[in-house]
Amino acid sequence: MSMRKVLGSILFFGSWLVYALLIFIAADAEWTTAEKFGIGAALYGVSWITFVAGSILLGPDFIEKIKLMIKPKNKK
């Protein structure tokens, strides 16, 4: 596996780990609502950026595999 695919996989699947951190931030009572919103919005943006970057690095063949898994199969 090439370094590009490894980095792409780390970015793609690592982008989902941000959501656990978002839950922690939302439950933490130390921060104000504005701070929680700002940090949450920044993390959400970082998550999407890493998701897209990972998808690009993994290439179009990976994107097609994901599309096939998401798209329901037509039953005849």
C-alpha positions as CSV (number, residue, x, y, z in Angstrom):
1,M,0.0,0.0,0.0
2,S,1.4,3.4,-1.0
3,M,2.1,6.2,1.5
4,R,-0.7,8.2,-0.2
5,K,-3.3,5.5,0.5
6,V,-2.1,5.1,4.1
7,L,-2.3,8.9,4.7
8,G,-5.7,9.0,2.9
9,S,-7.0,6.2,5.1
10,I,-5.8,7.9,8.3
11,L,-7.4,11.2,7.3
12,F,-10.7,9.6,6.0
13,F,-11.3,7.4,9.0
14,G,-9.8,9.8,11.5
15,S,-12.2,12.5,10.5
16,W,-14.9,10.5,12.3
17,L,-13.0,10.6,15.6
18,V,-13.7,14.3,15.9
19,Y,-17.3,13.5,16.8
20,A,-16.3,11.8,20.1
21,L,-14.4,15.0,20.9
22,L,-17.5,17.1,20.1
23,I,-19.5,15.1,22.6
24,F,-16.9,15.6,25.3
25,I,-16.9,19.4,24.6
26,A,-20.7,19.6,24.7
27,A,-20.8,17.8,28.1
28,D,-18.0,19.8,29.7
29,A,-19.4,22.5,32.0
30,E,-16.2,24.6,32.2
31,W,-16.7,26.3,28.9
32,T,-19.4,28.9,28.0
33,T,-21.9,28.2,25.3
34,A,-20.1,30.6,22.9
35,E,-16.8,28.8,23.5
36,K,-18.4,25.4,23.0
37,F,-20.0,26.6,19.8
38,G,-16.8,28.1,18.4
39,I,-14.7,25.0,19.3
40,G,-17.4,22.7,17.9
41,A,-17.7,24.6,14.7
42,A,-13.9,24.6,14.2
43,L,-13.7,20.9,14.9
44,Y,-16.6,20.2,12.5
45,G,-14.8,22.1,9.8
46,V,-11.5,20.3,10.5
47,S,-13.5,17.0,10.3
48,W,-14.9,17.8,6.8
49,I,-11.5,19.0,5.6
50,T,-9.8,15.8,6.7
51,F,-12.6,13.7,5.2
52,V,-12.4,15.4,1.8
53,A,-8.5,15.3,1.8
54,G,-8.6,11.6,2.7
55,S,-11.1,10.9,0.0
56,I,-8.9,12.7,-2.6
57,L,-5.8,10.9,-1.5
58,L,-7.6,7.5,-1.6
59,G,-8.6,8.1,-5.2
60,P,-11.6,7.7,-7.4
61,D,-11.7,3.9,-7.1
62,F,-12.3,4.2,-3.3
63,I,-15.0,6.8,-3.9
64,E,-16.8,4.4,-6.3
65,K,-16.7,1.6,-3.7
66,I,-18.2,4.0,-1.1
67,K,-20.9,5.0,-3.6
68,L,-21.8,1.4,-4.3
69,M,-22.1,0.7,-0.5
70,I,-24.3,3.7,0.1
71,K,-26.5,3.4,-3.0
72,P,-29.3,0.9,-2.6
73,K,-29.4,-1.9,-5.1
74,N,-32.4,-2.0,-7.4
75,K,-34.4,-5.2,-7.0
76,K,-36.0,-6.7,-10.0
